[in-house]
Amino acid sequence: MERHLDEEFDQLKEKLLRMAALTEEAISLAITSLKERKENLAQQVLKQEEDIDVLDVELDKLCLTLLARHQPMAVDLRFLTSVLRISSELERIADQAVNIAQRSLELLKSPTLKPLIDIPRMAQLAKKMVKDAIDAFIQKDTELAKNVCERDDEVDDLNDQIFRELLTYMLQDPSSIKKAVDLILVGRHLERIADHATNISENVIYFVKGKTIKHHCEHI
């Protein structure tokens, strides 16, 4: 590989890491806003979305330019296509963080339904999946990528648990339905974040090994 292409790939990695850091921060801010009832944190997530979108567009343009200019083959081609896919997944994760922030703003309008325990736990798991998926890509670590895929079930189980608990609240007290539905949606948004982290991990396997393993991490 030519040295200037190495440098351009490093620039891509740097932008991708910055986008990932902003996306992870957006998840944290959205959940902290919900848990601590802080409107300013939710508003910060909404404002930060534009920065993430800009990075997504910049990464797309850079990747397409490099594809056209160098016409890379094999692992270099997989690297560029993986960056394109991963930046798209990060943008979707950021959208889910925005959705959580919007739910938080709605929930702030009335007293809390219940102490939040499982949702913050679920958020921590999902955010760690995102971080580890990006680390796996940068480090070309397929074992870490596989581990991220395997953790998706734990997030799904928590989401089911949250749904069942909130359904009980709704059945016992119809006046709690709106707040309970908002919290159920938060759980669903977190479950989607974990799904996107899994998709990133699957792309890591594709990049490193040239294998497409969508939804079949056990076959890595």
N, C-alpha and C positions, 0 to 999 in steps of 0.2 A: 504494500500500500504506500502511496506517495505521502511524503511528510505533510504537505499542505492539506491533504485530505484528513490526516490524523487530527490536525489542528481544527479543522471544520467540524469533525465529529466531536471533539472536546467542547466546542462551543454549543453544539446541540445538547450534549449531556448537561452542561452548565444551565442552559435555559430550562431543560426538563426538570432538573433538580430544584430550580427556583419555583417553577410551576407546582411541583409536588409539595414543596414547603408551604406555599401559600394555600394550597388545597387542604393540607393537613391542619393548618391554622384555622381555616374556615370551619372545619368540622368542630374543632375545639371551641371556637368562639360561639358557634351556634348552640352547642350543647350547654356550655357555661351560661349563656343567656337564658336558656330554658330552665336550668337548675337553680340559678341564683337570681332569676327574674330581673335581668338587666337589659333594658331596651337598647342601650347604646351598643352593646356587643352584637345584637342581632342586626342593627343598622350597619355596623362595620362589615359584617359578612356581605350584605347587599352591595356595599360600595366596593368591596374587594373583588367581587365577581368580574368587574370590568378588567382589572389587571390580569386575572387568570385567562380571560377570553383573549386578551391581546397577545399573551404568551402563546396560547394555542394557535392563533393565526400566524404568528412569527415562526413557530416550529413547522407548521405546514408549509409555509413559503420556503423556508430553508431546506427542508427535506426534498421538496419538489425541484428546487434549483439544483441541488446536489445530484439528484437522480438524473436530471437532464444533462448536466454538465459532465458528469463522470461515467454515467451508465455502469454503475458498479455491479459486480457479480457476487454470487455465493454469500458469505457471511456479511460482507459490506452491504449488499442489497437487503438482507434480512435485518440488519441493524436499522437502516433507514425506514423500512416499512414498519418495523416494531416501534420506532419513535413516533411515527404517524399514528399508529393505533393507540399507543400508551397515552399520548397527549390528548387524544379524543376521549379516552376513558377518564383521565384526570378532569377534563372539562365537565364531563357528566357527573363525576363525584362532586365537583364544586356546585353544580346545579342542585344536587341533593342537599348539600349544606345550606344553600339558599332556601330551599323548601323548608328545611328544619327551622331556619331563622324566621321565616314567615309564619310558621306554626307557633313559634315562641311568641311572636308579637300578638297573635290572636289570644294565646293562653294568658298573656299578661293583663288582659282586659278584665279578668275575673279572678277570684281566689283560687288557690291551687286545689286540685282534686285529691291528690295524694302525694306523699314524699316520693321523689324520684330516686330509685335505686337501680333497677335493672336497665333502664334506658341509658344512664351514664356508663354503666358497665358494658353494655352493648356498643356504645359509641367508642369506648376505649379499645375494644377488640377490633372494631372495624377500622379505626384509625391506624392501629398497629399493623393490620393487614396491608393497608395502603403503603405505609412506610417500608415494611419488609418487602413488598412486591417491587418497589422502586429500588431498594438496596440490592435485591436479587438481580435486577436488570443491570445495574451499574457494575456489580461484582461478578456477573455471569454465573450466579449461584443457583443451579437448578434444584438443589435439595431444599433451599430456602423457599424457592418458588412453589415447589410441591407442598411444603409445609403450610404456606399461605392458603393454597387450595383446600387443604384438609380442614383448616380452621373455619371455613365457610359454614360447615354444619353446626358449629357451636353458636354462631350468630343466628342462624335459622332457628335453632332451638330456643334461644332467648326471645326471639321475635314471637314465636308461638306462645311462649309463656306470658309475655306482656299482653298479647291479644286476649288470652283466656282470662287473665286477671281483670283487664279493663271491661271485657264483656260482662263479667260478674257485677262490676260497678253499674253498668248501664241497666242491667236487669233489675237491680235492687233500687235504683234511683234514676228514673227517666230524665230528671233535670241535669244529670251528669253526662248525658249522651254527647253533647257537642264537645266538651272538654276531653272526654274519653276518646272520641273519634280523632281529635287532633293528635292525641298521644299515640294512638294506633298508627296514624300516618307517619309520625316521627319514627316509630319502629320500622315501618315499611321503608322509609327513606334510608335508614341505617342499613337495613338488609340489602338494599340496592347498592349502597356504597361497598359493602362486602363483596357483592357480585362483581362489581367493576374491578375491585382489587384482585379477585380471582381471574378475571379476564386478562389483567396486566400480567399476572403470573404465568398464565398460559402462553402469552406472547414472549415471555422470557424463555420458556422451553423452545418455542419456535426459533427465536433468535440464536440461542446457544447450540441447539441440537438439530435444527432444521426439521423438527417434528411438529405437526399440528395435532394437538391433543385436547381440543375443546371438550370440556366437561368429562374428561377421562384421565384425571391426574393420577389415578392409581396405576396407569399403564406407562408412566414415565420410566 
